[in-house]
């Protein structure tokens, strides 16, 4: 997702924000009004507990399955580059893992960002 890509119509978007292929680290970025809530749900924590401070936690599917041990943080509206709420999940790279993380946030209400 481009750094200046933003949501439209008040929805929350999500995308893999790192190059495709095999890599050590991969990022799933969410942007929009539910970005922080969705990322926090993925970690099983309260939305107000997700701040600019990097935290470590298990990303889980909506069914509770462990997906990856991730780093996560949030940037609240007006203090982010896009002016919207933004959250990032930094997990292990590779298409399988990143697609699982992306699917998890989409199942919670984000939509996949358009080019």
C-alpha positions in Angstrom: 0.0 0.0 0.0 1.4 3.4 -0.9 2.3 5.6 2.0 -0.2 8.2 0.9 -3.0 5.7 0.0 -6.1 6.4 2.1 -9.5 4.9 2.7 -12.6 6.2 1.0 -16.1 6.4 2.2 -15.0 5.9 5.8 -13.9 2.3 5.3 -10.7 0.8 6.6 -8.2 -0.6 4.2 -5.4 -3.1 4.6 -2.5 -4.2 2.4 0.8 -6.0 2.5 3.2 -3.1 2.7 6.5 -4.9 1.8 7.8 -6.3 -1.4 6.4 -9.6 -2.5 8.4 -12.8 -2.2 10.5 -14.3 0.5 11.8 -12.0 3.2 12.7 -11.9 6.8 10.1 -9.4 7.8 6.7 -8.4 6.3 4.3 -5.7 7.1 0.5 -5.5 7.0 -0.7 -1.9 7.2 -4.2 -0.8 8.0 -5.6 2.7 7.5 -9.0 4.2 8.3 -11.4 4.6 11.2 -11.3 0.9 12.4 -7.5 0.3 11.7 -6.5 0.4 15.4 -9.5 -1.6 16.6 -8.9 -4.3 14.0 -5.2 -4.6 14.7 -5.9 -4.8 18.5 -8.6 -7.5 17.9 -5.9 -9.4 15.9 -3.7 -9.3 19.0 -6.4 -9.9 21.5 -5.9 -6.6 23.3 -7.9 -3.4 23.9 -7.6 -0.8 21.2 -6.4 1.9 23.7 -3.5 -0.4 24.6 -2.1 -0.2 21.0 0.0 3.0 20.9 3.0 4.3 19.1 5.1 2.1 21.4 6.1 -1.1 19.6 4.6 -4.2 21.4 5.1 -7.9 20.8 2.1 -10.2 20.6 0.5 -13.2 18.9 -1.6 -12.3 15.9 -4.5 -14.7 15.8 -7.2 -15.6 13.3 -10.8 -14.7 14.3 -11.1 -18.4 15.3 -8.2 -18.0 17.8 -5.6 -19.8 15.8 -2.0 -18.5 16.3 -0.8 -17.0 13.0 2.5 -15.3 13.9 4.4 -13.6 16.6 4.4 -9.9 15.5 5.5 -6.4 16.4 2.6 -4.0 16.3 2.0 -0.3 16.8 -0.6 2.4 16.0 -0.6 6.0 14.9 -3.7 7.9 15.7 -5.5 10.3 13.3 -3.9 13.7 12.8 -0.6 12.4 14.0 -0.1 10.0 11.1 1.2 10.7 7.6 -2.2 10.3 6.0 -4.1 12.0 8.8 -6.1 8.8 9.5 -5.7 6.1 12.1 -3.0 3.7 11.0 -1.8 0.4 12.5 0.9 -2.0 11.4 1.6 -5.6 12.1 5.2 -6.6 11.5 5.5 -10.3 11.1 7.7 -12.9 9.4 8.0 -12.4 5.7 6.9 -14.6 2.9 3.7 -14.8 0.9 2.0 -17.5 3.0 2.4 -15.8 6.3 1.6 -12.3 5.1 -1.5 -13.5 3.3 -2.7 -15.2 6.5 -2.2 -11.9 8.4 -4.0 -9.9 5.7 -6.9 -12.4 5.6 -7.2 -12.1 9.3 -7.7 -8.4 9.3 -10.0 -8.6 6.3 -12.2 -11.1 8.1 -12.4 -8.5 10.9 -13.8 -5.8 8.7 -11.0 -4.2 6.7 -11.1 -4.3 2.9 -8.1 -4.9 0.7 -6.6 -1.6 -0.6 -6.8 -0.8 -4.2 -3.7 0.1 -6.3 
